[in-house]
């Protein structure tokens, strides 16, 4: 194996230099639309006279649904009416525009600093309401309420859970007078509300979410040696959980939140271990002269998929999460690595190479069918959305690192760019607890 390949999938190469504005919003650009997206109208939400909201709720909902690739919201300028209540809706007018679904809403202010956000979703052609809710909120909660409404609309119309009320973690680098400084960032799924979880003069990598979306595990090279930390996203409290001699890398949370699968070389060779967080007990799972790394838990917690070059090149293997025999999963191409499970446990997303280019692919576990979804030359670090509809990953554009997302069928793509710098190693959170 070439050294550059080993470093790519073992240590996840350090970030490019030059990033600035680490707290800037990740700007989303749709780079490939999906044919057949369903037309939908989202009317601006009515507000009490003299009240200006800090967030454009209808605008956030519209942007979310458009980003899903499944819907084509009508431009606000093309709206033929702005109904506030169900009695104001004239379905025949909206049918003329070919709009299948209509969202209306209003925001009440029952007390200073308190809002009540109401919305209704209508089937235009059947002239009936599909769903509607009233959600209380403080001013700082309005953006999240818009994400929750987006999820409700998405699930009602598709039958699948939405993934708008989620977050993404990613790593940036900043070039300063004293050298590079790295930051672990967290933002809403649409790139807004970004904040810094940790800054360090040494590389940070491999962020991984706990199953409740409250903690991140990651690798830090502070002290100029690799160590694995677990950090509470809300409070900032963190603890070192693995700092053995050699490699401490690629943490992955078990679905029950009590264990981390990790890569350690404490016994001389990179192997997969399970770390029990309550008592720091270690359980070694692999024992092979090859390099074993990048574990990923199945959603039911029964299996681990990992990357190994035991067959001569990096490929994906699966084993029982308690240890035992190993099954090879990937065969196409000369490189398959960095797997992440879909929430239903039926698919893996991974980095695939067949020749020179590294691209994002999906492997169907039952049929072993592999589909390449992207066309970049250095696509890496794929992470499924919790509903399995999209995959976020790292790539490059214009000579710098960006994030991108592709639908699981490859039909819809978007790019997430950080103003003025590079961004790498995304990880999509589970759906947040309310």
Secondary structure, DSSP 8 states (H G I E B T S, - for coil): --HHHHHHHHT-----S----TTS-EEEEEEE--TT-EEEEE---EE-TT---SS-HHHHHHHHHHHTSSEEE--GGG-S---SSGGG--HHHHHHTT--EEEEEEEEEEETTEEEEEEEEEETTTTEEEEEEEEEE-GGGHHHHHHHHHHHHHHHHHSS---SS-EEEEEEEEEETTEEEEEEEEEETTS-S-EEEEEESS-EEEEEE-TTSSEEEEEE-GGGS-EEEEEETTT--EEEEE--SS-EEEEEE-TTSSEEEEEE-TTSS-EEEEEETTTTEEEE----SS-EEEEEE-TTSSEEEEEE-TTSS-EEEEEETT---EEE---SSSEEEEEEE-TTSSEEEEEEESSS-EEEEEEETTT--EEE----SB-EEEEE-TTSSEEEEEEEETTEEEEEEEETTSS-EEEEEETTS-EEEEEE------
